């Protein structure tokens, strides 16, 4: 009995060692070697980054912001934005046309330029689109904070204007929209003066579009008026009466009959006499104004003299009354 047990123990031990060595569950990964690495052993070089972090199949276009790096050459890493011509400037290799290419194609173009110029041997370029114009809208012109705005979901014209801080004092209500899908074609929408009112001109803006808020027509009212200044109109039907109202109205010493408009024409500056007195009395139809018009309301010498005389008489009467009441 003892002999039989003595024979079994070596057999069981041999079978256990055989199972440990043959089973993958008890391989090198499960029991890592405890032996120290040799001093001459060098750590493995990290694998290069993936070929591209850009979305596959997407085409690069104007206003895209690219994050470009060259593996092993950190000095050449940079961020660059594609201009309207589809070009981007890179160190050493100057301008490179990347518009209309995929990220993978753009990487190949940059790698070839670096290799052909002898700047980098067997370069590996990684290109990442950090800001894609295809998912954002460019808003330029007369807004408080022009720039590029990301579009998440359906966005209307006024949504983008509000995100840009609203219109400036010199803005009109005309907005030009250029579509990324067809840069050669643009459309113009005109918002109503009352922006709170719902209007069909508050159209949906598509990702990649470019919006430009146009400068409003400027006109000037100078002379004997309440607030002589330059004004910007967001309306196409600006008239003499509206201009006078914006300037605070004509003063009492104004010569309404001598009102004129100075208008720039291809033939030079033209002087147009305006019957302001008749317009104010509704005897003559109101006259439309044009951008850059200068409306001049002169002073009446007779009225100025009369006003000064009346002022002098008032001051004299006040002085006499003060003397008369002295004890």
C-alpha positions, 0 to 999 in steps of 0.5 A, a space after each residue: 500500500 505504501 509502495 503504491 502511494 509512493 509511486 503515485 506521487 511522482 506521477 501526479 507531480 509530473 502531470 502537474 508540470 506538464 499541464 502548467 507548461 502546455 496550458 496558455 492560461 499558465 503562460 508567460 503573461 500569467 507568470 511574468 519573469 521575475 528576472 531583471 532585464 539586462 543593462 544593455 536592453 533598450 526600451 522599444 521605440 513607441 509606435 508612430 501616431 495614427 496616420 490621420 485623426 481627421 474624419 475619413 472621406 471629408 474634404 479640406 476647405 477654406 477656413 479649416 484649422 489644421 493641426 499638423 505635426 511631423 513624427 520625430 520633428 516637433 519643431 515642424 509642428 504647428 496650427 495653420 488655417 486654410 485660406 480662401 484659395 485653399 492654400 496653407 503656409 508651412 515652414 520650409 515648404 512655403 504655401 501648399 494647396 490642400 483645398 479639396 483634398 482628404 486628410 490622407 491626401 494632404 498628408 501625402 502632399 506634405 510628406 512629398 514636399 518635405 522629402 523632395 526638398 531634403 528637409 526630412 528623410 522618410 517623413 511621417 506627417 499627422 494632420 488633424 482638423 481641429 476646427 472644421 468650417 464644414 461644421 461652423 459658420 463664419 460671421 463677418 462684417 458689422 457685428 460686435 464680435 465677428 468670427 467663426 461659430 460652431 453650429 449645433 443643430 438648426 440655427 437661424 440668421 438671428 441666432 448667429 447674430 446674437 451669438 456675435 454680440 448683435 449688430 454694430 451702430 453702423 450695420 444695415 439689416 442686409 446680410 449676404 450668405 455664401 454657401 460652402 457647397 457653392 462659393 460662386 453663388 451667394 444670396 442676400 436676406 433683409 431683416 425687418 427693422 423690428 427684429 422681434 417680429 417673426 419674418 421669413 427672412 430669418 432663414 436657416 444657416 447651413 454649416 460651412 456658410 459664410 455670413 457678412 453683415 453689410 454696412 448701412 448707408 451713411 448720411 450726414 445732417 449738418 448746420 442749424 439742427 438739434 444734433 448735427 452728426 453722421 447717421 446710419 440708416 437700416 432702411 432703403 427709404 430714407 427721406 429728408 423728413 426722417 433725416 431731419 427728425 434723426 438730427 433733432 429737428 431744425 432750430 428756430 434760427 434755421 433758414 429752411 428755404 436755404 436747405 441743400 443736399 451735397 451729393 457725390 456723382 460720377 461728374 463730381 459733387 452736386 448741390 441740390 436745393 431742397 424746399 424744406 419749408 414746403 416739405 414740412 408743410 406737406 405742400 411738396 412731396 418728401 424727397 428720398 436721400 442716398 447714401 453719403 448725402 450731406 444735408 445742410 440746413 443753414 442759419 438765417 441771419 435775420 433770425 439769428 439777429 432777432 434771436 440775439 436781440 431778444 436775448 439781449 432785451 431779456 437780459 436787460 429787463 432782468 437786470 433792471 428788475 433786479 435794480 428796481 427791487 433793491 432797497 
